[in-house]
């Protein structure tokens, strides 16, 4: 009789723990504990001198959290061009703070890859708010253009 009670108690304990495990944790709970790179995309239409506009998409892949950094891809498509082939630029990015006018502003520093004889180029983007970024000049000042140069977060 004593063995039977112990056996039934163990079965109840096992089923209870299994029930708690499967009801408290979603199916992907433990997968989400492993750090995965996050991907963020910003897009917009930028001005163009000899076409109606440039459709630009910047994809940030974050691989480190402190400070935030990773890789990026910029994909530009010139509107109403015969070839309509995208221009693709790749490189690395990191988050810093400070512009010429605001020492606490969040700035993304993008450095292009060194391909062949090309020299890596650095560009700066100011985080305007949670949904928008805008390109800065080489001195980290906003570009005083009469055009909308804002890129918006895409879901």
N, C-alpha and C positions, 0 to 999 in steps of 0.2 A: 504494500500500500504506500509506503514511504517513497519508493522509487517512482511510482506512478504520479504522485503529487509533484515531485521535483521535475519530472519529465513534462508534465502539463504546464507547470509554472515557467519552465524554460521556453516552451512553445509560445505561450502567451507573451512572454518578454520579447522574443524574436519577432513575432507578428506586430507587436506594439511599436518596437523600434523601426521596423520596416515601414509601417504606416506613417509614423512621424517623419521619417526621412523623405518619403515620396510626397507627402502633403506639404511639408514646410519648404522644401527646396525645389525650384523649377528644374525642368529637365537639363537646362544648360548652365546650372548654377556653378558647377565646378569648372566648366570650360571658361566661364567669364572670369574666374580667378587668375587665369593665365593672361599675362599682359599681351595684348594684341595691338598692332599699330592702328591708330585711328586715322580716318581719311576725311578731309574737309575740302569742299569745292566752293569756289567763288566764281561768278560769271557776270558778264555784262557786255555792252557794246561800246567800244571806244571810238573816238573820232579818227578819221582817215583822210589824208589830203587828196587822194585820187580815187576814192571809192565811198559808198554810203556809210561804211563803218567796218570795224573789226570786231568780230565776235570772239571774246577772249574767255577762256576757262583756265583758272589756276587750281590745281589739285595739290593739296598739302597732305603728305603722309607723315604722321608724327611717330617717331621711333623712340624718342627719349622724353622724359617729363621734366627734368630739372637741369638746365633750363629747357623749355620745350624746343625741340628741333627735329629735323628729319630730312626728307627729300621732297622735291616739288616737280611738277610738270606744268608748263604753260603751253596752251594750245590756242593759236590764233588762226582764225579763218577770215580772209578778206571777202567782204560781200561783193557780189556781182563780178567776180573775177572768173575768167574762162576756165582756168585750171581748178579753182576752188580747193586746192590742196592745203591742208593745214600746215602752219609753221609750228614746229614743236621745239621747245626749249626745256632742258632738264638741268637739275642741280640740287644743291642742298640749301636748307633754310634754318634759321634759328630765331627765336623770339628775344628781343631786347626791350629796353625802355628808354624813352627820351627822344624828343625831336628838338628842333631849334627853338620852339616856342613852349613846349610842355615837357618837363623832365619826367613826368609819370606816364606819358603816353606809351601804349603798347605798339611796338614796331617789329615787323617781320623783315629780316635781312635775307635776301635771296642771292646766292652766288651760283652762277652758271658753271656747268662742267667745262673742263679744259679739253676741247676736241681738236686734235691735230695741232695746228699752229695758232689756234685762237686763244686769246687771253681771257680768263674768266672775268665776267662782268658782275658787278654787285648792284642790286636795286633794293629799294626800301618801300615798304607798304605800311601805312598807318591803319590801325584798327580803329575805325570811327565809332563802332558800337558792336553789339553781339552779332550783327548780321551784315556789316559792310566794312570793306577795306578800300583804300585809295592809294595810288602810287605817289611817292614823294620824290623830290629831286635829290641830287647827290649830296646836298647839305641837310637833308631831312626836313625840308620845307615843303608845304603843300604847293602844288603847281597851280599858278594863277591862270587857269585857262577858263574861257567862257563855256566850256563843254563839260558834260557830266563824265567824270572819269572814275566813278564809283563802281566797284564790283560787289555783287550781292551774294550772300550765302545761298547755295542751292541744296535742296534736300535730296 
